[in-house]
Amino acid sequence: MLSIIIVHYRTPELLRLCLKNLKRVIAKDNLETEVLIIDSGATDDSKNWIIFEFPEFKYFPFKENLGFAKGVNRGIDNSKGDFILITQPDVIVTEKSIEPLINYLKANPKVGLIGPKLLNFDGTVQRSFFKFPKLVTLAYRRTFLKNLSFAKKELLRFEYSDKLTNNPELEPFEVDWLMGAVLATSRKAVEKVGGMDEKIFMYFEDVDWARRFWQKDYKVICYPKVAMYHWLIRASSSFLGILDPIFNKQTRIHIKSALYYFLKWKKLKYQSHKT
């Protein structure tokens, strides 16, 4: 059985659209699934309409905002499937897109994480897979430095500029990490690797998780033969530029998560070299 986990925080319009579409796709594709809705910051209104409109789905309300990592882990803890699909309310799952991902996991037990090609709603390809970032990568992406030649070179490395994601014939390929909008995995792999790092409230939890899968000798794969739609909102960036960390709360969270991630892996690298 497949467990589909949706982590939600106060976007009811998106969630309703996501659930309606998901319900249709599950029926159309004749999938054996359970759907778990992890609702952070749940309100009485959200509880009422979700339970009333989608009684076949399992609903887990939480008063506090858990953050994405905790939400994913609560979903995994309460799920029963041998395979797990993690997604968010801003994703529209397409017909015949889920089963190929799960079949690939079944046929390739050393694959720990897999994700589809993601599309913007105008049909253009969305960048959803990356190389592991360096500390300077974050600085280049967020400042005027991105226009300089050495920064452009690093950003091209980070974004896998050699991959032609608009080519429908492209075969599945290995990547360092996948955006957390859509991730499929197996319970066996998660049991070996562990859940997402709950010390990361938001941002970099997907980077960290992928790195831990690779650390346990699992591969991370982009599967471009199927596509899903993703409404990408960059809440952690705005027109403020270098003033973002002062005025944009999401930017501050992003930077905090990034610093935690880099310090964590620098310490782990140091310890492994020491031993």
C-alpha atoms as a printed R data frame, in Angstrom:
    type eleno elety resid chain resno       x      y       z
1   ATOM     1    CA   MET     A     1   0.000  0.000   0.000
2   ATOM     2    CA   LEU     A     2   1.018  3.602  -0.627
3   ATOM     3    CA   SER     A     3   0.734  6.284   2.050
4   ATOM     4    CA   ILE     A     4   0.319  9.834   0.722
5   ATOM     5    CA   ILE     A     5   1.246 12.497   3.266
6   ATOM     6    CA   ILE     A     6   0.170 16.117   2.778
7   ATOM     7    CA   VAL     A     7   1.715 18.686   5.111
8   ATOM     8    CA   HIS     A     8  -0.493 21.778   5.342
9   ATOM     9    CA   TYR     A     9  -0.351 25.168   7.039
10  ATOM    10    CA   ARG     A    10  -3.254 27.590   6.618
11  ATOM    11    CA   THR     A    11  -3.765 27.604   2.858
12  ATOM    12    CA   PRO     A    12  -7.336 26.237   2.763
13  ATOM    13    CA   GLU     A    13  -8.063 27.162  -0.858
14  ATOM    14    CA   LEU     A    14  -4.963 25.361  -2.085
15  ATOM    15    CA   LEU     A    15  -5.604 22.380   0.172
16  ATOM    16    CA   ARG     A    16  -9.194 21.945  -1.049
17  ATOM    17    CA   LEU     A    17  -8.048 22.044  -4.685
18  ATOM    18    CA   CYS     A    18  -5.207 19.621  -3.925
19  ATOM    19    CA   LEU     A    19  -7.470 17.127  -2.141
20  ATOM    20    CA   LYS     A    20 -10.210 17.236  -4.782
21  ATOM    21    CA   ASN     A    21  -7.672 16.571  -7.501
22  ATOM    22    CA   LEU     A    22  -5.898 13.874  -5.506
23  ATOM    23    CA   LYS     A    23  -9.185 12.090  -4.823
24  ATOM    24    CA   ARG     A    24  -9.930 12.098  -8.568
25  ATOM    25    CA   VAL     A    25  -6.452 10.806  -9.504
26  ATOM    26    CA   ILE     A    26  -6.563  8.002  -6.917
27  ATOM    27    CA   ALA     A    27  -9.902  6.812  -8.310
28  ATOM    28    CA   LYS     A    28  -8.860  7.221 -11.945
29  ATOM    29    CA   ASP     A    29  -5.550  5.377 -11.479
30  ATOM    30    CA   ASN     A    30  -7.129  2.774  -9.182
31  ATOM    31    CA   LEU     A    31  -4.454  3.255  -6.536
32  ATOM    32    CA   GLU     A    32  -4.425  1.424  -3.201
33  ATOM    33    CA   THR     A    33  -3.640  4.296  -0.887
34  ATOM    34    CA   GLU     A    34  -4.211  5.982   2.406
35  ATOM    35    CA   VAL     A    35  -4.078  9.779   2.497
36  ATOM    36    CA   LEU     A    36  -2.902 11.532   5.652
37  ATOM    37    CA   ILE     A    37  -3.411 15.275   6.121
38  ATOM    38    CA   ILE     A    38  -1.041 16.804   8.670
39  ATOM    39    CA   ASP     A    39  -2.658 20.143   9.475
40  ATOM    40    CA   SER     A    40  -0.402 22.583  11.333
41  ATOM    41    CA   GLY     A    41  -2.038 25.591  12.934
42  ATOM    42    CA   ALA     A    42  -5.392 23.881  12.500
43  ATOM    43    CA   THR     A    43  -8.521 25.956  13.036
44  ATOM    44    CA   ASP     A    44 -12.060 24.814  13.865
45  ATOM    45    CA   ASP     A    45 -13.105 25.847  10.367
46  ATOM    46    CA   SER     A    46 -10.415 23.744   8.680
47  ATOM    47    CA   LYS     A    47 -11.252 20.740  10.852
48  ATOM    48    CA   ASN     A    48 -14.927 20.966   9.941
49  ATOM    49    CA   TRP     A    49 -14.671 21.210   6.165
50  ATOM    50    CA   ILE     A    50 -11.815 18.696   5.774
51  ATOM    51    CA   ILE     A    51 -13.625 16.038   7.818
52  ATOM    52    CA   PHE     A    52 -16.951 16.766   6.096
53  ATOM    53    CA   GLU     A    53 -15.695 16.912   2.488
54  ATOM    54    CA   PHE     A    54 -13.016 14.209   2.689
55  ATOM    55    CA   PRO     A    55 -14.080 11.659   5.321
56  ATOM    56    CA   GLU     A    56 -12.083  8.916   3.583
57  ATOM    57    CA   PHE     A    57  -8.816 10.734   4.306
58  ATOM    58    CA   LYS     A    58  -7.041 10.538   7.675
59  ATOM    59    CA   TYR     A    59  -6.903 13.936   9.334
60  ATOM    60    CA   PHE     A    60  -4.356 14.945  12.004
61  ATOM    61    CA   PRO     A    61  -4.852 18.504  13.327
62  ATOM    62    CA   PHE     A    62  -2.179 20.271  15.368
63  ATOM    63    CA   LYS     A    63  -2.765 23.616  17.059
64  ATOM    64    CA   GLU     A    64   0.855 24.688  16.714
65  ATOM    65    CA   ASN     A    65   2.791 25.179  13.491
66  ATOM    66    CA   LEU     A    66   4.935 22.040  13.440
67  ATOM    67    CA   GLY     A    67   7.147 23.063  10.548
68  ATOM    68    CA   PHE     A    68   7.641 20.883   7.495
69  ATOM    69    CA   ALA     A    69  10.085 18.326   8.962
70  ATOM    70    CA   LYS     A    70   7.958 17.560  12.024
71  ATOM    71    CA   GLY     A    71   4.855 17.427   9.846
72  ATOM    72    CA   VAL     A    72   6.453 14.866   7.540
73  ATOM    73    CA   ASN     A    73   7.627 12.776  10.480
74  ATOM    74    CA   ARG     A    74   4.200 12.803  12.141
75  ATOM    75    CA   GLY     A    75   2.748 11.620   8.856
76  ATOM    76    CA   ILE     A    76   5.264  8.808   8.527
77  ATOM    77    CA   ASP     A    77   4.706  7.754  12.152
78  ATOM    78    CA   ASN     A    78   0.959  7.448  11.577
79  ATOM    79    CA   SER     A    79   1.128  5.820   8.146
80  ATOM    80    CA   LYS     A    80   1.012  2.122   7.263
81  ATOM    81    CA   GLY     A    81   2.158  1.902   3.645
82  ATOM    82    CA   ASP     A    82   5.306  0.157   2.449
83  ATOM    83    CA   PHE     A    83   5.855  3.200   0.216
84  ATOM    84    CA   ILE     A    84   5.376  6.875   1.043
85  ATOM    85    CA   LEU     A    85   4.642  9.914  -1.108
86  ATOM    86    CA   ILE     A    86   5.198 13.264   0.598
87  ATOM    87    CA   THR     A    87   3.644 16.351  -0.932
88  ATOM    88    CA   GLN     A    88   2.157 19.762  -0.186
89  ATOM    89    CA   PRO     A    89  -1.120 21.594  -0.913
90  ATOM    90    CA   ASP     A    90   0.490 23.672  -3.691
91  ATOM    91    CA   VAL     A    91   1.090 20.543  -5.797
92  ATOM    92    CA   ILE     A    92  -1.362 19.207  -8.379
93  ATOM    93    CA   VAL     A    93  -0.762 15.504  -8.935
94  ATOM    94    CA   THR     A    94  -1.385 14.364 -12.504
95  ATOM    95    CA   GLU     A    95  -2.893 11.103 -13.684
96  ATOM    96    CA   LYS     A    96  -0.473  8.190 -14.188
97  ATOM    97    CA   SER     A    97   2.312 10.042 -12.356
98  ATOM    98    CA   ILE     A    98   2.363  8.312  -8.958
99  ATOM    99    CA   GLU     A    99   2.568  4.648  -9.945
100 ATOM   100    CA   PRO     A   100   5.731  4.994 -12.113
101 ATOM   101    CA   LEU     A   101   7.579  6.540  -9.148
102 ATOM   102    CA   ILE     A   102   6.568  3.706  -6.828
103 ATOM   103    CA   ASN     A   103   7.335  1.054  -9.449
104 ATOM   104    CA   TYR     A   104  10.814  2.537  -9.874
105 ATOM   105    CA   LEU     A   105  11.389  2.299  -6.131
106 ATOM   106    CA   LYS     A   106  10.222 -1.325  -6.153
107 ATOM   107    CA   ALA     A   107  12.536 -2.212  -9.042
108 ATOM   108    CA   ASN     A   108  15.512 -0.300  -7.589
109 ATOM   109    CA   PRO     A   109  15.795 -0.957  -3.841
110 ATOM   110    CA   LYS     A   110  18.956  1.147  -3.565
111 ATOM   111    CA   VAL     A   111  16.991  4.262  -4.527
112 ATOM   112    CA   GLY     A   112  15.991  6.082  -1.361
113 ATOM   113    CA   LEU     A   113  14.285  9.199  -2.705
114 ATOM   114    CA   ILE     A   114  12.656  9.881  -6.058
115 ATOM   115    CA   GLY     A   115  10.712 12.825  -7.432
116 ATOM   116    CA   PRO     A   116   8.969 13.725 -10.695
117 ATOM   117    CA   LYS     A   117   9.619 16.594 -13.041
118 ATOM   118    CA   LEU     A   118   7.853 19.666 -11.658
119 ATOM   119    CA   LEU     A   119   6.069 22.136 -13.912
120 ATOM   120    CA   ASN     A   120   4.888 25.683 -13.421
121 ATOM   121    CA   PHE     A   121   1.217 26.211 -14.217
122 ATOM   122    CA   ASP     A   122   2.133 27.717 -17.590
123 ATOM   123    CA   GLY     A   123   3.737 24.383 -18.511
124 ATOM   124    CA   THR     A   124   7.348 25.504 -18.198
125 ATOM   125    CA   VAL     A   125   9.812 23.291 -16.343
126 ATOM   126    CA   GLN     A   126  10.541 24.214 -12.748
127 ATOM   127    CA   ARG     A   127  13.994 23.722 -11.299
128 ATOM   128    CA   SER     A   128  13.451 21.046  -8.647
129 ATOM   129    CA   PHE     A   129  16.782 19.224  -8.300
130 ATOM   130    CA   PHE     A   130  20.162 20.551  -7.271
131 ATOM   131    CA   LYS     A   131  23.753 19.879  -6.305
132 ATOM   132    CA   PHE     A   132  24.545 20.174  -2.610
133 ATOM   133    CA   PRO     A   133  25.054 23.874  -1.846
134 ATOM   134    CA   LYS     A   134  28.155 25.509  -0.527
135 ATOM   135    CA   LEU     A   135  27.906 28.351   1.962
136 ATOM   136    CA   VAL     A   136  28.799 30.815  -0.799
137 ATOM   137    CA   THR     A   137  25.966 29.454  -2.945
138 ATOM   138    CA   LEU     A   138  23.408 30.969  -0.593
139 ATOM   139    CA   ALA     A   139  25.225 34.306  -0.602
140 ATOM   140    CA   TYR     A   140  25.432 34.363  -4.390
141 ATOM   141    CA   ARG     A   141  21.751 33.567  -4.829
142 ATOM   142    CA   ARG     A   142  20.601 36.273  -2.420
143 ATOM   143    CA   THR     A   143  22.844 39.220  -3.324
144 ATOM   144    CA   PHE     A   144  24.110 41.274  -6.248
145 ATOM   145    CA   LEU     A   145  27.069 38.871  -6.425
146 ATOM   146    CA   LYS     A   146  24.957 36.519  -8.560
147 ATOM   147    CA   ASN     A   147  25.717 38.733 -11.580
148 ATOM   148    CA   LEU     A   148  29.477 38.218 -11.315
149 ATOM   149    CA   SER     A   149  31.189 35.560 -13.451
150 ATOM   150    CA   PHE     A   150  32.535 33.409 -10.598
151 ATOM   151    CA   ALA     A   151  29.123 33.437  -8.926
152 ATOM   152    CA   LYS     A   152  27.386 32.487 -12.170
153 ATOM   153    CA   LYS     A   153  29.726 29.512 -12.495
154 ATOM   154    CA   GLU     A   154  28.855 28.290  -9.007
155 ATOM   155    CA   LEU     A   155  25.122 28.766  -9.572
156 ATOM   156    CA   LEU     A   156  25.306 26.808 -12.832
157 ATOM   157    CA   ARG     A   157  26.945 23.967 -10.873
158 ATOM   158    CA   PHE     A   158  24.306 24.160  -8.143
159 ATOM   159    CA   GLU     A   159  21.429 24.117 -10.654
160 ATOM   160    CA   TYR     A   160  22.697 21.223 -12.799
161 ATOM   161    CA   SER     A   161  22.773 23.451 -15.877
162 ATOM   162    CA   ASP     A   162  23.782 20.460 -18.027
163 ATOM   163    CA   LYS     A   163  20.425 18.714 -17.517
164 ATOM   164    CA   LEU     A   164  17.823 19.352 -20.214
165 ATOM   165    CA   THR     A   165  14.714 19.007 -18.090
166 ATOM   166    CA   ASN     A   166  12.432 20.096 -20.925
167 ATOM   167    CA   ASN     A   167  13.366 16.943 -22.867
168 ATOM   168    CA   PRO     A   168  10.497 14.453 -22.395
169 ATOM   169    CA   GLU     A   169  12.748 11.544 -23.385
170 ATOM   170    CA   LEU     A   170  15.247 12.194 -20.605
171 ATOM   171    CA   GLU     A   171  15.934  9.054 -18.579
172 ATOM   172    CA   PRO     A   172  15.913  9.012 -14.753
173 ATOM   173    CA   PHE     A   173  19.162 10.414 -13.386
174 ATOM   174    CA   GLU     A   174  20.946 10.817 -10.065
175 ATOM   175    CA   VAL     A   175  20.912 14.171  -8.289
176 ATOM   176    CA   ASP     A   176  22.275 15.379  -4.974
177 ATOM   177    CA   TRP     A   177  18.898 16.473  -3.635
178 ATOM   178    CA   LEU     A   178  15.305 17.118  -4.644
179 ATOM   179    CA   MET     A   179  12.956 19.925  -3.667
180 ATOM   180    CA   GLY     A   180  10.620 18.713  -0.931
181 ATOM   181    CA   ALA     A   181   7.438 19.569  -2.864
182 ATOM   182    CA   VAL     A   182   7.098 15.930  -3.993
183 ATOM   183    CA   LEU     A   183   9.205 13.095  -2.590
184 ATOM   184    CA   ALA     A   184   8.586  9.362  -2.774
185 ATOM   185    CA   THR     A   185  10.437  6.831  -0.650
186 ATOM   186    CA   SER     A   186  10.088  3.390   0.915
187 ATOM   187    CA   ARG     A   187   9.458  2.599   4.543
188 ATOM   188    CA   LYS     A   188  12.518  0.316   4.596
189 ATOM   189    CA   ALA     A   189  14.738  3.201   3.512
190 ATOM   190    CA   VAL     A   190  13.235  5.591   6.052
191 ATOM   191    CA   GLU     A   191  13.706  3.036   8.815
192 ATOM   192    CA   LYS     A   192  17.399  2.899   7.946
193 ATOM   193    CA   VAL     A   193  17.951  6.630   7.392
194 ATOM   194    CA   GLY     A   194  15.494  8.088   9.892
195 ATOM   195    CA   GLY     A   195  12.958 10.865   9.428
196 ATOM   196    CA   MET     A   196  13.629 14.494   8.625
197 ATOM   197    CA   ASP     A   197  15.734 16.508  11.056
198 ATOM   198    CA   GLU     A   198  13.205 18.224  13.312
199 ATOM   199    CA   LYS     A   199  15.740 20.823  14.384
200 ATOM   200    CA   ILE     A   200  15.157 22.374  10.970
201 ATOM   201    CA   PHE     A   201  11.818 24.200  11.124
202 ATOM   202    CA   MET     A   202  11.645 25.038   7.430
203 ATOM   203    CA   TYR     A   203  14.027 25.073   4.432
204 ATOM   204    CA   PHE     A   204  17.067 22.774   4.099
205 ATOM   205    CA   GLU     A   205  15.213 19.805   5.610
206 ATOM   206    CA   ASP     A   206  15.029 18.294   2.116
207 ATOM   207    CA   VAL     A   207  18.730 18.987   1.480
208 ATOM   208    CA   ASP     A   208  19.706 17.423   4.792
209 ATOM   209    CA   TRP     A   209  17.466 14.372   4.291
210 ATOM   210    CA   ALA     A   210  18.852 13.664   0.828
211 ATOM   211    CA   ARG     A   211  22.390 13.927   2.148
212 ATOM   212    CA   ARG     A   212  21.583 11.392   4.843
213 ATOM   213    CA   PHE     A   213  20.123  9.023   2.250
214 ATOM   214    CA   TRP     A   214  23.343  9.249   0.252
215 ATOM   215    CA   GLN     A   215  25.299  8.720   3.489
216 ATOM   216    CA   LYS     A   216  23.448  5.403   3.948
217 ATOM   217    CA   ASP     A   217  24.260  4.368   0.354
218 ATOM   218    CA   TYR     A   218  20.852  5.182  -1.091
219 ATOM   219    CA   LYS     A   219  20.507  7.051  -4.375
220 ATOM   220    CA   VAL     A   220  18.391 10.147  -4.994
221 ATOM   221    CA   ILE     A   221  16.721 10.135  -8.395
222 ATOM   222    CA   CYS     A   222  14.877 12.644 -10.554
223 ATOM   223    CA   TYR     A   223  12.300 10.854 -12.712
224 ATOM   224    CA   PRO     A   224  11.414 13.247 -15.570
225 ATOM   225    CA   LYS     A   225   9.168 10.815 -17.437
226 ATOM   226    CA   VAL     A   226   6.243 11.965 -15.303
227 ATOM   227    CA   ALA     A   227   5.370 15.495 -14.236
228 ATOM   228    CA   MET     A   228   3.310 17.236 -11.572
229 ATOM   229    CA   TYR     A   229   2.370 20.899 -11.242
230 ATOM   230    CA   HIS     A   230   3.780 23.021  -8.437
231 ATOM   231    CA   TRP     A   231   2.827 26.544  -7.509
232 ATOM   232    CA   LEU     A   232   6.203 27.797  -6.321
233 ATOM   233    CA   ILE     A   233   6.009 30.693  -3.880
234 ATOM   234    CA   ARG     A   234   9.343 32.102  -2.776
235 ATOM   235    CA   ALA     A   235   8.246 33.458   0.584
236 ATOM   236    CA   SER     A   236  11.852 33.774   1.731
237 ATOM   237    CA   SER     A   237  12.788 36.344  -0.912
238 ATOM   238    CA   SER     A   238  11.386 39.749  -1.819
239 ATOM   239    CA   PHE     A   239  12.265 43.007  -3.500
240 ATOM   240    CA   LEU     A   240  14.166 44.119  -0.384
241 ATOM   241    CA   GLY     A   241  17.437 42.449  -1.435
242 ATOM   242    CA   ILE     A   242  20.085 42.711   1.261
243 ATOM   243    CA   LEU     A   243  17.455 44.074   3.673
244 ATOM   244    CA   ASP     A   244  15.502 40.794   3.502
245 ATOM   245    CA   PRO     A   245  17.070 39.368   6.692
246 ATOM   246    CA   ILE     A   246  15.858 42.424   8.617
247 ATOM   247    CA   PHE     A   247  12.282 42.669   7.381
248 ATOM   248    CA   ASN     A   248  11.389 39.228   5.981
249 ATOM   249    CA   LYS     A   249  10.680 36.566   8.598
250 ATOM   250    CA   GLN     A   250  10.913 33.731   6.042
251 ATOM   251    CA   THR     A   251  14.366 34.932   5.011
252 ATOM   252    CA   ARG     A   252  15.531 34.820   8.626
253 ATOM   253    CA   ILE     A   253  14.187 31.263   8.964
254 ATOM   254    CA   HIS     A   254  15.928 30.281   5.730
255 ATOM   255    CA   ILE     A   255  19.270 31.682   6.895
256 ATOM   256    CA   LYS     A   256  18.929 30.066  10.340
257 ATOM   257    CA   SER     A   257  18.222 26.692   8.721
258 ATOM   258    CA   ALA     A   258  21.134 27.105   6.335
259 ATOM   259    CA   LEU     A   259  23.577 27.897   9.140
260 ATOM   260    CA   TYR     A   260  22.353 24.888  11.128
261 ATOM   261    CA   TYR     A   261  22.773 22.644   8.077
262 ATOM   262    CA   PHE     A   262  26.309 23.788   7.266
263 ATOM   263    CA   LEU     A   263  27.485 23.624  10.892
264 ATOM   264    CA   LYS     A   264  25.945 20.167  11.308
265 ATOM   265    CA   TRP     A   265  27.657 18.680   8.273
266 ATOM   266    CA   LYS     A   266  30.950 20.423   8.971
267 ATOM   267    CA   LYS     A   267  30.914 18.817  12.432
268 ATOM   268    CA   LEU     A   268  30.004 15.390  11.016
269 ATOM   269    CA   LYS     A   269  32.780 15.673   8.429
270 ATOM   270    CA   TYR     A   270  35.262 16.635  11.130
271 ATOM   271    CA   GLN     A   271  34.204 13.699  13.333
272 ATOM   272    CA   SER     A   272  34.462 11.192  10.452
273 ATOM   273    CA   HIS     A   273  37.952 12.413   9.595
274 ATOM   274    CA   LYS     A   274  38.962 12.282  13.236
275 ATOM   275    CA   THR     A   275  37.861  8.668  13.599
